[in-house]
Amino acid sequence: MKKLLTMLLLLLCGTILYASPSSALPKDTLPVRGFCIGAPSAAGLPAFLKFIREELAPRHINTLVLRVDFNYEFTSHPELRDPNPLTKAQVKELVKVCRQLGIQLIPQINLLGHQSWAGTTMNLLKVYPDFDETPWVKMPAKYEWPNADGLYCKSYCPLHPGVHKVVFALVDEICDAFESTAFHAGMDEVFYIGEDKCPRCGGRDKAELYAGEVWKIRNHLAEKDRTLWMWGDRLLDGKLTGMGMWEASMNNTHRAIDLVPKDVIICDWHYERPDKTPVYFASKGLSVITCPWRRPDNAVAQLKDMYDFRRTATPEMKPRYQGMMQTVWSDAGSFLDEFYGRRKDPKGDTTSANCFRALFTK
């Protein structure tokens, strides 16, 4: 009798543990449970690896997008390295840990847009200024928005004859180092494209220029069986939808949604409202991931929407609703300080760390 009671108790405990909401996944598990953040510094790598093991893996995160940009010891173009970049050996540590935990690791380098930030020109245009789409727009000593030049972030010229030889060398090297089957190209918030004064782009259709760059990157990646990931904001009509110039396009690139290849993965970010644009992307034949940032209530609403989209979709549409990806727009070290309570964010509860906790608790 004692042995029987013991067996029943063990069985009951096992059932309780299995059914616990903290350990069990929903019946319809989302294909992508992602996390996107700036790559750690070389000195900060051990703490970040610990975070992957102790925080990402227990939450069943299966995709990690790292914004690397120039934070790597590139050998193809060492002149573009950041100071004290991640070494190849350190990247292999990341690869090993993620592989052990079943996490797909995807590197990002911002292509096309985001070649500057505020008053700082990023490495590509600093070293190769002739790639600049708007060389007549000078970087201000003190950046302010709005400004007379409409300067938010600079872009490289997609029709410059030398730009892709350089950027594709970086893409190939970083994908090889990360042993990745996908690459995130950024391509968000492109305000400068097809400028009239550009000798190559002037007078051309902005949607066609944007789609042409997507195709060029996609085709290059496809040569090595890699998939292109990108942000989706430039494919939305900012005026028609009322979403404006940040989360959508006001310079007519939105028509590119009918011109881009259908096998790219769209990372659809909306930070102030839980807009239901995944339905629009999916109806255009594109796979889509919803990306919150710092508002926990929005993230939970977007997660519910993603499950609802998949539950009510046709068999053809359901696979296009790929899941969720938390985005963090600080460096990894600052995020970890916030996450572990070493730094208090002045925004109170409206933080990426709280959003992350809310999203992956649900």
C-alpha positions as CSV (number, residue, x, y, z in Angstrom):
1,M,0.0,0.0,0.0
2,K,2.8,2.4,0.9
3,K,4.5,1.7,-2.4
4,L,1.3,2.3,-4.3
5,L,0.7,5.6,-2.5
6,T,4.2,6.7,-3.3
7,M,3.8,5.9,-7.0
8,L,0.5,7.8,-7.1
9,L,2.1,10.8,-5.4
10,L,5.0,10.9,-7.9
11,L,2.5,10.6,-10.8
12,L,0.4,13.5,-9.4
13,C,3.6,15.7,-8.9
14,G,4.7,15.0,-12.5
15,T,1.2,15.9,-13.8
16,I,1.2,19.2,-11.8
17,L,4.7,20.1,-13.1
18,Y,3.8,19.2,-16.6
19,A,0.7,21.3,-16.5
20,S,2.3,24.3,-14.8
21,P,1.7,27.5,-16.9
22,S,5.3,28.6,-16.2
23,S,6.7,25.6,-18.0
24,A,4.1,24.6,-20.5
25,L,3.8,26.2,-23.9
26,P,0.4,27.0,-25.5
27,K,-1.1,24.3,-27.6
28,D,-0.4,26.3,-30.8
29,T,3.2,27.1,-30.3
30,L,4.3,30.1,-32.2
31,P,7.0,29.3,-34.8
32,V,9.1,32.3,-33.8
33,R,9.6,33.3,-30.2
34,G,12.2,36.0,-30.7
35,F,14.4,38.5,-29.0
36,C,16.3,41.3,-30.8
37,I,19.0,43.4,-29.1
38,G,22.3,45.1,-29.9
39,A,25.2,42.7,-29.8
40,P,27.1,42.8,-26.5
41,S,30.5,44.4,-26.2
42,A,33.5,42.1,-26.0
43,A,33.8,42.8,-22.3
44,G,30.1,42.2,-21.8
45,L,29.9,38.9,-23.5
46,P,30.1,36.6,-20.4
47,A,27.2,38.4,-18.8
48,F,25.2,38.2,-22.0
49,L,25.8,34.5,-22.4
50,K,24.6,34.0,-18.8
51,F,21.4,36.0,-19.7
52,I,20.8,33.7,-22.7
53,R,21.1,30.6,-20.5
54,E,19.2,31.8,-17.5
55,E,16.5,34.1,-19.1
56,L,16.0,33.4,-22.8
57,A,16.2,29.6,-22.8
58,P,13.8,29.1,-19.8
59,R,11.3,31.3,-21.6
60,H,11.5,29.1,-24.7
61,I,13.1,31.9,-26.9
62,N,14.1,30.2,-30.1
63,T,15.4,33.1,-32.2
64,L,18.0,35.7,-31.3
65,V,18.6,38.6,-33.6
66,L,21.8,40.5,-32.7
67,R,22.4,43.9,-34.2
68,V,26.1,43.6,-34.9
69,D,26.7,46.4,-37.5
70,F,30.4,47.1,-37.2
71,N,30.9,45.5,-33.8
72,Y,33.0,42.6,-35.2
73,E,36.6,42.1,-36.2
74,F,35.9,42.1,-39.9
75,T,38.9,40.9,-42.0
76,S,37.3,41.7,-45.4
77,H,37.1,45.4,-44.4
78,P,39.0,46.0,-41.2
79,E,38.7,49.7,-41.8
80,L,35.0,49.5,-40.9
81,R,35.5,47.9,-37.5
82,D,34.3,49.5,-34.3
83,P,36.9,50.0,-31.6
84,N,37.3,46.8,-29.4
85,P,34.9,44.7,-31.5
86,L,33.8,41.1,-30.9
87,T,36.3,38.6,-32.0
88,K,35.6,35.6,-34.2
89,A,36.3,33.3,-31.2
90,Q,33.8,35.3,-29.1
91,V,31.1,34.9,-31.8
92,K,31.8,31.2,-31.8
93,E,31.0,31.2,-28.1
94,L,27.6,32.7,-28.9
95,V,27.1,30.2,-31.7
96,K,27.9,27.3,-29.4
97,V,25.6,28.4,-26.5
98,C,22.7,29.2,-28.8
99,R,23.0,25.9,-30.7
100,Q,23.1,24.0,-27.4
101,L,19.8,25.7,-26.4
102,G,18.1,25.4,-29.7
103,I,18.2,29.1,-30.4
104,Q,18.5,30.3,-34.0
105,L,21.1,33.1,-34.1
106,I,20.6,35.8,-36.7
107,P,23.1,38.7,-37.2
108,Q,22.0,42.2,-38.4
109,I,23.8,44.9,-40.2
110,N,21.8,48.0,-41.1
111,L,21.6,48.2,-44.9
112,L,20.3,51.1,-47.0
113,G,19.1,53.4,-44.2
114,H,20.5,54.1,-40.7
115,Q,23.9,55.0,-42.0
116,S,24.0,57.9,-39.4
117,W,22.4,58.6,-36.1
118,A,21.8,62.1,-34.7
119,G,25.0,64.0,-35.3
120,T,27.2,60.9,-35.9
121,T,28.0,59.4,-39.3
122,M,28.3,55.6,-39.1
123,N,31.4,53.7,-40.3
124,L,30.3,52.9,-43.8
125,L,29.7,56.5,-44.9
126,K,32.5,57.8,-42.7
127,V,35.0,55.6,-44.6
128,Y,33.3,55.7,-48.0
129,P,31.6,59.1,-48.2
130,D,31.0,58.7,-51.9
131,F,28.3,56.0,-51.1
132,D,26.2,58.7,-49.5
133,E,22.8,59.3,-51.1
134,T,22.8,62.9,-49.8
135,P,26.4,64.2,-49.7
136,W,25.1,67.8,-49.7
137,V,23.4,67.3,-46.4
138,K,26.1,68.0,-43.8
139,M,26.0,66.5,-40.3
140,P,25.1,69.2,-37.7
141,A,27.2,70.0,-34.7
142,K,24.1,69.8,-32.6
143,Y,21.3,67.6,-34.0
144,E,17.7,68.6,-33.7
145,W,14.4,67.2,-35.1
146,P,12.7,68.5,-37.2
147,N,15.4,70.2,-39.3
148,A,15.5,72.0,-42.7
149,D,17.2,69.1,-44.4
150,G,14.8,66.4,-43.2
151,L,17.8,64.6,-41.7
152,Y,16.9,61.7,-39.5
153,C,19.3,59.0,-40.7
154,K,21.5,59.0,-43.8
155,S,21.2,56.3,-46.5
156,Y,23.7,54.8,-48.9
157,C,22.8,55.2,-52.6
158,P,21.4,51.8,-53.7
159,L,22.6,52.5,-57.3
160,H,26.2,53.4,-56.4
161,P,28.4,51.0,-58.4
162,G,30.7,50.2,-55.5
163,V,28.5,49.9,-52.5
164,H,27.4,46.3,-52.7
165,K,30.9,44.9,-53.2
166,V,31.7,46.4,-49.8
167,V,28.5,45.6,-47.9
168,F,28.0,42.1,-49.3
169,A,31.6,41.3,-48.2
170,L,30.5,42.3,-44.6
171,V,27.3,40.3,-44.9
172,D,29.0,37.1,-46.1
173,E,31.7,37.4,-43.4
174,I,29.3,37.9,-40.5
175,C,26.9,35.2,-41.7
176,D,29.8,32.8,-42.0
177,A,31.1,33.7,-38.5
178,F,27.6,33.3,-37.0
179,E,27.0,30.1,-39.1
180,S,23.6,31.6,-39.8
181,T,20.9,30.5,-42.3
182,A,19.3,34.0,-42.1
183,F,20.4,37.6,-42.1
184,H,18.6,40.7,-40.9
185,A,19.2,43.7,-43.1
186,G,17.3,46.4,-41.1
187,M,16.1,48.7,-43.9
188,D,13.7,50.6,-41.6
189,E,13.1,54.4,-41.4
190,V,14.5,55.1,-44.8
191,F,13.8,58.8,-45.3
192,Y,16.5,59.4,-48.0
193,I,16.0,57.4,-51.2
194,G,15.6,58.5,-54.8
195,E,16.7,62.0,-54.1
196,D,16.3,64.4,-57.0
197,K,19.9,65.7,-56.7
198,C,21.4,62.2,-56.7
199,P,23.0,61.7,-60.1
200,R,22.0,58.0,-60.1
201,C,18.7,57.9,-58.3
202,G,17.2,61.3,-59.2
203,G,13.7,61.0,-60.9
204,R,13.4,57.3,-60.2
205,D,10.4,55.7,-58.5
206,K,11.1,55.3,-54.8
207,A,9.1,52.2,-54.4
208,E,11.0,50.5,-57.3
209,L,14.3,51.6,-55.9
210,Y,13.4,50.2,-52.5
211,A,12.1,46.9,-53.9
212,G,15.2,46.7,-56.1
213,E,17.5,46.9,-53.1
214,V,15.4,44.2,-51.3
215,W,15.7,41.9,-54.3
216,K,19.4,42.5,-54.6
217,I,20.1,41.6,-50.9
218,R,17.7,38.7,-51.1
219,N,19.3,37.3,-54.2
220,H,22.7,37.6,-52.8
221,L,21.7,35.7,-49.6
222,A,19.9,33.1,-51.6
223,E,23.1,32.1,-53.3
224,K,24.1,30.5,-50.0
225,D,20.6,29.4,-49.0
226,R,20.1,32.2,-46.5
227,T,16.8,34.0,-45.8
228,L,16.4,37.8,-45.7
229,W,14.7,39.3,-42.6
230,M,13.8,43.0,-42.6
231,W,11.7,45.6,-40.8
232,G,8.3,46.2,-42.4
233,D,7.6,49.9,-41.8
234,R,8.7,51.2,-45.3
235,L,6.0,48.9,-46.8
236,L,3.1,50.6,-45.1
237,D,1.3,53.7,-46.3
238,G,1.8,56.3,-43.5
239,K,-0.7,58.7,-44.9
240,L,-3.6,56.3,-45.8
241,T,-3.3,54.5,-42.5
242,G,-2.6,57.5,-40.3
243,M,0.5,55.7,-38.9
244,G,2.8,58.6,-40.0
245,M,6.4,58.8,-41.0
246,W,8.0,56.6,-38.3
247,E,6.0,53.3,-38.3
248,A,5.1,53.7,-42.0
249,S,6.3,55.5,-45.1
250,M,5.4,59.0,-46.2
251,N,7.8,59.0,-49.2
252,N,6.0,56.5,-51.4
253,T,8.1,53.4,-50.7
254,H,4.9,51.6,-49.5
255,R,4.0,50.5,-53.0
256,A,7.1,48.2,-52.8
257,I,5.0,45.7,-50.9
258,D,3.7,44.4,-54.2
259,L,7.2,44.3,-55.7
260,V,9.4,42.6,-53.1
261,P,10.0,38.8,-53.1
262,K,7.5,36.8,-51.1
263,D,10.1,34.7,-49.2
264,V,11.5,37.6,-47.1
265,I,10.5,37.6,-43.4
266,I,8.8,40.9,-42.3
267,C,9.5,42.1,-38.7
268,D,6.4,44.3,-38.2
269,W,7.1,46.9,-35.4
270,H,4.5,49.1,-33.7
271,Y,5.3,50.6,-30.4
272,E,2.6,53.1,-29.6
273,R,-0.5,51.2,-30.8
274,P,-1.1,47.5,-31.3
275,D,-2.0,48.0,-35.0
276,K,-3.2,44.8,-36.8
277,T,-0.9,45.2,-39.8
278,P,0.2,41.5,-39.8
279,V,-3.0,40.7,-41.6
280,Y,-2.0,43.1,-44.3
281,F,1.4,41.6,-44.7
282,A,0.1,38.1,-44.7
283,S,-2.6,39.0,-47.3
284,K,0.3,40.1,-49.5
285,G,1.9,36.7,-49.3
286,L,4.6,37.7,-46.8
287,S,5.5,35.9,-43.6
288,V,5.3,38.3,-40.6
289,I,6.5,38.6,-37.0
290,T,5.0,41.1,-34.6
291,C,7.7,43.2,-32.7
292,P,6.8,45.1,-29.5
293,W,9.3,47.3,-27.6
294,R,8.5,48.9,-24.3
295,R,4.7,48.9,-23.6
296,P,3.7,45.7,-21.8
297,D,0.0,46.2,-22.4
298,N,0.5,46.6,-26.2
299,A,2.8,43.5,-26.3
300,V,0.2,41.3,-24.6
301,A,-2.5,42.6,-26.9
302,Q,-0.3,41.9,-29.9
303,L,0.4,38.4,-28.7
304,K,-3.3,37.7,-28.3
305,D,-3.8,39.1,-31.9
306,M,-1.1,36.8,-33.2
307,Y,-2.8,33.7,-31.7
308,D,-6.1,34.9,-33.0
309,F,-4.7,35.4,-36.5
310,R,-3.4,31.9,-36.5
311,R,-6.5,30.4,-35.0
312,T,-8.9,32.0,-37.5
313,A,-6.7,32.0,-40.6
314,T,-7.2,29.8,-43.7
315,P,-4.6,26.9,-44.1
316,E,-2.9,29.1,-46.7
317,M,-2.6,32.1,-44.4
318,K,-1.8,30.5,-41.1
319,P,1.9,29.7,-41.8
320,R,2.5,33.4,-42.6
321,Y,1.8,34.5,-39.0
322,Q,5.2,33.5,-37.7
323,G,5.1,34.8,-34.1
324,M,6.5,37.5,-31.8
325,M,9.9,39.2,-31.3
326,Q,10.7,41.5,-28.4
327,T,12.9,44.4,-29.6
328,V,15.4,46.2,-27.4
329,W,16.8,49.6,-28.6
330,S,19.8,49.9,-26.2
331,D,23.1,48.1,-26.0
332,A,23.1,44.8,-24.3
333,G,24.9,46.1,-21.2
334,S,22.4,48.8,-20.6
335,F,19.5,46.4,-21.0
336,L,21.0,43.9,-18.5
337,D,21.5,46.7,-16.0
338,E,17.8,47.6,-16.4
339,F,16.6,44.0,-16.4
340,Y,18.5,43.1,-13.2
341,G,17.6,46.3,-11.4
342,R,21.1,47.9,-11.5
343,R,19.7,50.9,-13.3
344,K,16.2,52.4,-12.9
345,D,14.6,53.7,-16.1
346,P,13.0,57.1,-15.7
347,K,10.0,55.9,-17.8
348,G,8.8,53.8,-14.9
349,D,7.0,50.6,-16.0
350,T,7.2,51.5,-19.7
351,T,10.5,49.8,-20.5
352,S,11.7,47.0,-22.7
353,A,12.6,44.8,-19.7
354,N,9.0,45.0,-18.4
355,C,7.6,44.4,-21.9
356,F,9.9,41.4,-22.3
357,R,8.7,39.9,-19.0
358,A,5.0,40.6,-19.8
359,L,5.3,39.1,-23.3
360,F,7.0,35.9,-22.4
361,T,5.1,35.3,-19.2
362,K,2.0,35.1,-21.4
